[in-house]
């Protein structure tokens, strides 16, 4: 299951993103912004890549591996965009069989992402859903 963070902001200019070659969904700018913040906490990540639901990057740190995704929907009046960040913890076959190593409610990466999103004064309507 994924943990989600949703919010609205005009902070990211989606017109300057690399076009998503699969679906015209924004997300690259949010992931690049996340990359700037997680390195100081000991996490490393790949460059953002496209997916049919938006953009993703792989993140490593705190003894775990994750997929972090972002997608933006410009449904609000410009320049605001509704954003979703999703976090999935990568688990091995045996973890899935035994139910171990699940993404916990106090996961260090998710806690960090929630903290940095909530601390940005340009983000409005921040909401968190765990095990979504």
C-alpha positions as CSV (number, residue, x, y, z in Angstrom):
1,X,0.0,0.0,0.0
2,X,1.1,3.6,-0.6
3,X,1.2,6.6,1.7
4,X,0.0,9.8,0.0
5,X,0.6,13.5,0.6
6,X,-1.7,15.9,-1.3
7,X,-1.5,19.7,-1.5
8,X,-2.1,22.7,-3.8
9,X,0.5,25.3,-4.8
10,X,1.6,27.5,-7.6
11,X,5.3,27.0,-6.7
12,X,6.1,24.8,-9.6
13,X,5.8,25.9,-13.3
14,X,4.6,22.8,-15.1
15,X,5.1,24.5,-18.5
16,X,8.8,24.2,-17.9
17,X,8.8,20.5,-17.1
18,X,10.2,17.9,-19.5
19,X,7.2,16.6,-21.4
20,X,6.0,13.3,-20.1
21,X,6.3,11.0,-23.1
22,X,3.7,8.5,-21.9
23,X,0.9,10.8,-20.6
24,X,0.8,14.6,-20.3
25,X,1.0,14.6,-16.5
26,X,3.2,16.9,-14.5
27,X,5.4,15.7,-11.6
28,X,9.1,16.2,-12.5
29,X,9.4,19.6,-10.7
30,X,8.0,18.2,-7.4
31,X,10.4,15.3,-7.5
32,X,13.4,17.5,-8.2
33,X,12.3,19.7,-5.3
34,X,12.1,16.6,-3.1
35,X,15.6,15.5,-4.2
36,X,17.0,18.8,-3.0
37,X,15.7,18.1,0.5
38,X,16.2,14.4,1.2
39,X,20.0,14.2,0.5
40,X,20.9,16.0,3.7
41,X,18.9,13.3,5.6
42,X,21.0,10.5,4.1
43,X,18.7,9.5,1.3
44,X,19.8,9.1,-2.3
45,X,17.6,9.1,-5.4
46,X,17.6,8.5,-9.1
47,X,16.6,11.2,-11.6
48,X,12.8,11.5,-12.1
49,X,11.4,9.3,-14.9
50,X,8.0,9.2,-16.6
51,X,5.2,6.8,-15.9
52,X,1.6,6.6,-17.2
53,X,0.3,8.1,-13.9
54,X,3.0,10.9,-13.7
55,X,6.6,10.8,-12.6
56,X,8.6,8.6,-10.2
57,X,12.1,8.2,-8.8
58,X,13.7,5.4,-6.7
59,X,15.0,6.4,-3.3
60,X,17.4,4.5,-1.0
61,X,18.1,5.3,2.7
62,X,17.5,4.2,6.3
63,X,18.1,0.6,5.2
64,X,15.2,0.6,2.8
65,X,14.3,1.2,-0.9
66,X,11.3,3.1,-2.1
67,X,9.5,4.3,-5.1
68,X,8.4,8.0,-4.8
69,X,5.9,9.3,-7.3
70,X,4.4,12.7,-8.1
71,X,1.6,13.8,-10.2
72,X,-0.1,17.2,-10.7
73,X,-3.5,18.1,-11.9
74,X,-4.0,21.8,-13.0
75,X,-7.7,21.8,-12.1
76,X,-7.5,25.1,-10.1
77,X,-7.1,28.5,-11.6
78,X,-3.5,29.1,-12.8
79,X,-0.9,29.0,-11.5
80,X,-2.2,26.6,-8.8
81,X,-1.9,22.8,-9.3
82,X,-3.2,20.0,-7.1
83,X,-0.3,17.7,-6.4
84,X,-0.1,14.1,-5.1
85,X,3.1,12.6,-3.7
86,X,3.0,8.8,-3.2
87,X,5.5,6.6,-1.4
88,X,5.8,2.9,-1.9
89,X,8.3,0.8,0.1
90,X,10.0,-1.9,-2.1
91,X,9.7,-5.3,-0.5
92,X,11.1,-8.7,-1.6
93,X,9.1,-11.8,-2.4
94,X,9.4,-13.2,1.1
95,X,8.4,-9.9,2.7
96,X,5.2,-10.0,0.6
97,X,4.6,-13.7,1.5
98,X,5.2,-13.2,5.2
99,X,3.7,-9.7,5.4
100,X,7.0,-8.2,6.8
101,X,8.8,-4.9,6.0
102,X,5.6,-3.0,5.2
103,X,5.6,0.8,4.9
104,X,4.9,1.8,8.5
105,X,3.1,4.9,9.7
106,X,6.4,6.2,11.2
107,X,8.5,5.4,8.2
108,X,11.6,7.8,8.2
109,X,11.3,8.8,4.5
110,X,7.6,9.4,4.7
111,X,8.0,11.4,7.9
112,X,10.7,13.5,6.3
113,X,8.5,14.2,3.2
114,X,5.5,15.1,5.3
115,X,7.7,17.5,7.4
116,X,9.2,19.3,4.4
117,X,5.8,19.6,2.6
118,X,4.1,20.9,5.8
119,X,6.9,23.4,6.4
120,X,6.7,25.1,3.0
121,X,4.5,28.2,3.3
122,X,3.6,28.1,-0.4
123,X,1.7,24.8,0.0
124,X,-1.9,24.8,1.0
125,X,-4.4,22.2,2.0
126,X,-1.8,19.6,2.9
127,X,-3.4,16.2,3.6
128,X,-1.8,12.9,4.5
129,X,-3.3,9.4,3.8
130,X,-1.4,6.4,5.1
131,X,-2.0,2.9,3.7
132,X,-4.0,4.5,0.8
